[in-house]
Every structure is written in C-alpha cells, then in structure tokens.
Amino acid sequence: MTFSGLIAPGTVSPLAGISAPVPAPAGGLRVMGLDLSLTSTGVCLPTGTTVRIKTRQRDGDHRIRQVRDFVRDALTVEAPHVVVIEDLPKHAMAAGLTAKVHGPVVCELLDAGVPYAYVVPATLKSFACDHGSADKRRMAAAAYLAAGAEFVDDKGGDQCDAWWLRAAGHEHYGQRLFELPQAQVDRLSKVSWPELRALRGGER
C-alpha cells in the first residue's frame, strides 16, 4: 500500500501498522530507503510500505523543512537500523536543488545515530534491472516481477526507487527479501556500506 500527498511539517508517519509487500523478517534488520527530492521525495519504511512526500513549489525553501521533519519523525517511529539514500546525480541541473534536502536529512541521521549508505542511480538500476540506464517503467516492472510490488501515484518513480534502496540494504546485510541473479547482487559491492551494531547482536 502507499500513501501520497502533502506531508505537513511535524507529521508523524501515517503508515504505522499498514501491511505491505515483502515485509522485514520479524525481529530482523530494519532498513529505510530514501529517494530525496525538493518536490517529491520517495520513502520506503522498514515495513516495506512506501510514501511520497509531495511538496508545493510556492512554499519555497519551507519544503526542505517538510522533508526533514517527516524523516525526523520516521526515524523515531520506525526505528531503522540503517538508511539507504540515492546519491545525487552527477552533472545534472537539478542536483543543486536536491542537495538542499540532503544536508538537513543527513544531519537528522547523524543526530539520531542512524548509519546510512549512498547508492548512485546507475548502481541501483543495475542491481534492480541489470541495466545502469533503466528507466522508471523498467524499475517498476522489475519490482513487480521480483516481489509483486506496485506503487500508487508514482509517475516519477520516487517510491519505486526508495523501495529498491531498501531492498539493496537488506541484500547487502544478508537478510535478502527476494532472489535476484548474482550478477545484479554483485553491483552492490561498489557501495560504501557502514558496519551495523545491530548485526553484532546489539541494538542502537
């Protein structure tokens, strides 16, 4: 299931308790995926549920606060062990605007003591589709084939990308959610993954 719409600053995740395809194993690793954007941020919660934080251009830089505040509340409510973030696109005109969101969100992760990893778009696409230039439609089709996942109101593919980011984290840390060809899994070796205390038998 998905939730889409304008998330006001300070809003706690409206998705707690909603079932979703490919949930995390009970008592297992909790991974959150973030496809950050100033206009439409995709989030995949540790439950596997996706949400799109849709903002209005007329709100200007207040949109940064909307995304930051949602992430802050999600870290408290959803308690992820690690967050996987889609990295900024290189040489893209929109990268500067997107970077405005990355800084405050990373500060929230640092303040909360939650480790995070960056995955560049080409690596994520190769992991999902075995094609570094796969488009949004192909990424969505791969999610459906892998786990029957579908995304409502996701024309930009933000929720789908966040979903794949969560799957990448589970794959790397040995709690895979579904099977993929080894050649695709191997693409994740390019990512700089943090060590997690949760995998050493302790909690954050």
Protein Blocks (a to p, Z undefined) as FASTA:
>chain_A
ZZeddddehiacfkgoiacehiadehiacdddddddfklccdddfkopacdddddfklmm
mlmmmmmmmmmmmmmmnopabdcdddddehiaklmmmmmmmmmmmmmmmmnopacddddf
klmmmmmnopakbcfklmmmmmmmmnopacehilnommmmmmmmmmmmmmmnopafbdcd
fklmmmmmmpccdddfklnopaZZ
